[in-house]
Structure formats: C-alpha cells, structure tokens
Amino acid sequence: MDDKLTILDAFDRLREIYQETMDEVRAEYDKLVAECDPETKLAITAWVFRNLVKHATEGGTYRYLIYERLGFDPDAYLILMDAGGMTISNEFILEEPEESSDDIGDPWDNE
C-alpha cells in the first residue's frame, strides 16, 4: 500500500480540518453572544437587521455587504459566508415600499 495521500484523500482531509475549525469558531461565537448583556445583544441585532434590509433593498455584492455595510476586513470572509452571508446577499431581495402620505420615514436612518 502506498503511504502517499492521493489528491482526493488530501482534499477530504482539508475538508475535515475546515469543518472542525468552523465548528470551533461557531461554538466560540455562540459563547460570546450568550455572554452579552441583553441591551448589547439587542443593539447589535438591530444594527445588523437595518444593514441587511438596506442591502436587500439597495443591492450589492457579498463583498460589499461584509466590507462596506458591515465594516469587516477580509479575515471575516469565510466565517460570514459559513454563517449564511453569501446566501443573504444573493437571495434576500426586497422591493422598496411605495411611499405614502402618512410615511414618517425610518427612525433608524441617520443619513
């Protein structure tokens, strides 16, 4: 039997390592979120929701979402993709609501 790994064996091992690493990252992030006080968790969640809705109505790439709208650096690319960021960016599209005379606007919009 040959002691060398085949390319497919090597890719399988890399996939396992990636999965193990992402499992560890998810567990650590879940722990960090659980340790947040309720007010901080609410503020962060509201901020994320506002930016997701803005992205869904205005459009943009996954990279634009994570780098420009959310302010992350390239180190966040895989972690946020694993969390569903690419799916959100590609599939979550909302149409702008029609303005009505009783529309008071978005109280969270600081622009």
Residue, then its C-alpha position, 0 to 999 in steps of 0.5 A: m500500500d502506498d503511504k502517499l495521500t492521493i489528491l482526493d484523500a488530501f482534499d477530504r482531509l482539508r475538508e475535515i480540518y475546515q469543518e472542525t475549525m468552523d465548528e470551533v469558531r461557531a461554538e466560540y461565537d455562540k459563547l460570546v453572544a450568550e455572554c452579552d448583556p441583553e441591551t448589547k445583544l439587542a443593539i447589535t441585532a438591530w444594527v445588523f437587521r437595518n444593514l441587511v434590509k438596506h442591502a436587500t433593498e439597495g443591492g450589492t455584492y457579498r463583498y460589499l455587504i461584509y466590507e462596506r455595510l458591515g465594516f469587516d476586513p477580509d479575515a471575516y470572509l469565510i466565517l460570514m459566508d459559513a454563517g449564511g452571508m453569501t446566501i443573504s446577499n444573493e437571495f434576500i431581495l426586497e422591493e422598496p415600499e411605495e411611499s405614502s402620505d402618512d410615511i414618517g420615514d425610518p427612525w433608524d436612518n441617520e443619513 
